Amino acid sequence: MFLRALLITRLLRSASFLAVESWVRSRAQGGLGVRQSFGDDALAYFTAGLDVERLRQATAGAVSQAKRNKSFQESSRIGLALDGTGASRSSQKGCEGCRPIRNEKKEIVSYHHKLVMVSLVGTGLSLPLDVESYGPGDSEYTAGQRLMQRTVRNLGARFADYVVVDGGFATSLFLHVVGDAGLKVVARLKGNLPELISGFVSPKPSKPLPGIPSSS
């Protein structure tokens, strides 16, 4: 019941516990397939008792079974996308995992948890698969490496064809981690890769091309 409510409200982009409580106590309860209403405290108790590793294995098993059943046969390539995100915003620091959120004056205005999420892409529907929290002194880059290795281990080396990442991941170490798993990398180029960017930017011609007036 709780998992069904969490999954459906996630698709409705109302994933907070208070939003889930609002949905199951509304007239839409029957349409959600939830037989009884409950509060956000019940959801917190339920999720706190979940075995994270078993949930990861169940998710990996579900998408692997979907691939075997040819649910993705319309997709020529299956990809994985890594991206940073946040969760559990609060006004006070509650644990060592809380990271400060600062305003333009560098003043701390609140706290939240920083995560890296991996999603299944290229199949017509983006499906979140797993997340990895930042540890003390950690970063998106190192958390992303751990998440990438675990995802390949759970899904198998031949499940996906490529990985989509932000330009910050386009380093030699990360490329080796992904390459060792047999995957290609699709990375958005940024200013931290000037030599690579210059290889893709055509220099401005010294003379105007025939039939094209020069710009002043």
C-alpha positions in Angstrom: 0.0 0.0 0.0 2.7 2.5 1.0 5.0 1.6 -1.9 2.1 1.9 -4.4 1.2 5.3 -3.0 4.8 6.5 -3.2 5.3 5.3 -6.8 2.0 6.8 -8.1 2.5 10.1 -6.4 6.1 10.2 -7.7 4.7 9.9 -11.2 2.3 12.8 -10.4 5.4 14.8 -9.2 4.1 15.0 -5.7 6.7 13.0 -3.9 6.8 14.7 -0.4 5.2 12.7 2.4 2.8 15.6 3.1 1.7 15.5 -0.6 1.2 11.7 -0.5 -0.9 12.1 2.7 -3.0 14.8 0.9 -3.6 12.5 -2.1 -4.6 9.4 -0.1 -7.0 11.5 2.0 -8.7 13.1 -1.0 -11.4 11.9 -3.4 -8.6 10.5 -5.6 -7.9 7.7 -3.1 -9.9 5.1 -5.0 -8.2 6.0 -8.3 -4.8 5.5 -6.7 -5.7 2.0 -5.7 -5.1 2.7 -2.0 -7.7 1.2 0.2 -7.2 3.3 3.3 -5.8 6.7 4.2 -2.7 7.3 6.3 -0.5 10.2 7.5 3.0 11.3 6.7 4.2 9.9 10.0 3.2 6.4 8.9 5.2 6.9 5.7 8.2 8.0 7.6 8.0 4.9 9.8 7.6 2.6 6.8 10.5 4.0 4.8 12.8 4.0 7.8 12.4 0.3 8.1 13.1 -0.5 4.5 16.2 -2.6 3.6 17.9 -0.4 1.0 20.0 -3.1 -0.5 16.9 -5.4 -1.1 15.1 -2.4 -2.6 18.0 -1.9 -5.0 18.1 -5.5 -6.0 14.3 -5.5 -6.6 14.6 -2.4 -8.8 17.5 -3.9 -10.8 15.6 -7.2 -11.2 12.4 -5.4 -12.4 14.2 -3.4 -15.2 16.3 -6.4 -16.2 13.1 -8.5 -16.5 11.5 -5.7 -18.5 14.5 -5.9 -20.9 14.3 -9.6 -21.2 10.6 -9.3 -22.0 11.5 -6.9 -24.8 9.8 -3.9 -23.2 12.6 -1.7 -24.6 12.8 -3.2 -28.1 11.7 0.1 -29.7 14.9 1.7 -28.4 18.0 1.2 -30.4 20.2 2.1 -27.4 19.6 2.0 -23.6 21.4 4.6 -21.5 22.1 5.5 -17.9 22.1 9.2 -16.8 23.9 10.5 -13.7 22.9 13.8 -12.1 23.2 15.5 -8.8 20.1 16.3 -6.7 19.0 17.1 -3.2 16.4 16.0 -0.6 15.2 16.4 3.0 15.4 20.2 3.3 15.3 21.5 6.9 16.1 24.7 8.8 18.4 22.9 11.3 21.3 20.5 10.8 20.0 17.1 11.8 22.9 14.8 11.0 26.4 14.6 9.5 24.9 14.2 6.0 23.3 17.6 6.1 24.8 20.1 3.7 24.3 23.9 4.0 22.4 25.9 1.5 23.7 29.5 1.2 22.2 32.7 -0.2 24.0 35.2 -2.4 25.7 36.6 0.8 27.1 33.2 1.6 24.8 33.0 4.6 23.4 29.6 5.6 19.6 29.7 5.0 18.8 25.9 5.4 20.2 22.4 5.1 19.6 19.4 2.8 21.1 16.1 1.8 23.1 16.0 -1.5 22.7 12.9 -3.7 23.7 11.5 -7.1 20.9 9.8 -8.9 21.1 7.3 -11.8 18.2 7.0 -14.2 17.3 4.7 -17.1 17.1 6.8 -20.3 16.6 6.3 -24.0 13.6 4.1 -23.6 10.9 6.7 -23.9 10.5 7.1 -20.2 13.1 8.2 -17.7 13.1 5.7 -14.8 15.0 6.5 -11.5 17.1 3.4 -10.5 19.3 4.3 -7.5 20.8 7.1 -5.5 24.1 7.6 -3.6 24.4 10.1 -0.8 27.4 12.3 -0.3 29.6 11.2 2.7 31.5 13.6 5.0 33.9 15.6 2.8 32.4 13.9 -0.3 31.5 15.3 -3.7 29.2 14.6 -6.6 32.1 13.3 -8.5 33.2 10.6 -6.0 29.7 9.7 -5.1 28.9 9.3 -8.8 31.8 6.8 -9.2 30.5 4.6 -6.4 27.0 4.8 -7.8 28.1 3.9 -11.3 30.1 0.9 -10.2 27.2 -0.4 -8.1 24.7 0.1 -10.9 26.7 -1.8 -13.4 27.3 -4.6 -10.8 23.5 -4.8 -10.1 22.3 -4.6 -13.7 25.1 -6.4 -15.4 27.8 -5.1 -17.8 25.7 -5.6 -20.9 22.4 -4.0 -19.8 23.1 -0.5 -21.0 25.1 1.0 -23.9 26.1 4.4 -22.7 26.2 6.8 -19.8 25.1 10.5 -19.9 26.9 12.8 -17.5 27.6 16.4 -16.8 30.9 17.8 -18.0 32.3 17.6 -14.4 32.5 13.8 -14.7 34.5 13.9 -17.9 37.8 13.1 -16.3 40.4 10.4 -17.0 39.5 8.5 -13.8 35.7 8.4 -14.4 36.1 7.6 -18.1 38.2 4.6 -17.1 35.6 3.5 -14.6 32.9 3.6 -17.2 35.1 2.2 -20.0 36.1 -0.8 -17.8 32.4 -1.5 -17.6 32.1 -1.6 -21.4 30.1 1.6 -21.7 30.4 4.8 -23.8 30.2 8.2 -22.2 28.1 11.1 -23.5 29.2 14.3 -21.6 28.3 17.9 -22.0 31.4 19.9 -22.5 32.1 22.8 -20.1 34.8 25.3 -19.4 36.8 22.8 -17.3 37.7 21.0 -20.5 39.2 23.9 -22.7 41.4 21.6 -24.8 38.6 19.2 -25.6 36.2 22.0 -26.4 38.7 23.6 -28.7 38.8 20.4 -30.7 35.1 20.8 -31.5 34.9 24.5 -32.2 35.8 25.6 -35.7 38.1 28.6 -35.9 36.8 31.8 -37.4 37.9 31.9 -41.1 40.3 34.7 -41.9 38.6 35.4 -45.2 34.8 35.4 -45.9 33.5 32.4 -47.8 32.4 32.9 -51.4 28.9 34.4 -51.6 28.7 35.1 -47.8 29.3 38.8 -46.8 31.8 39.4 -43.9 30.4 40.7 -40.7 31.9 43.8 -39.1 
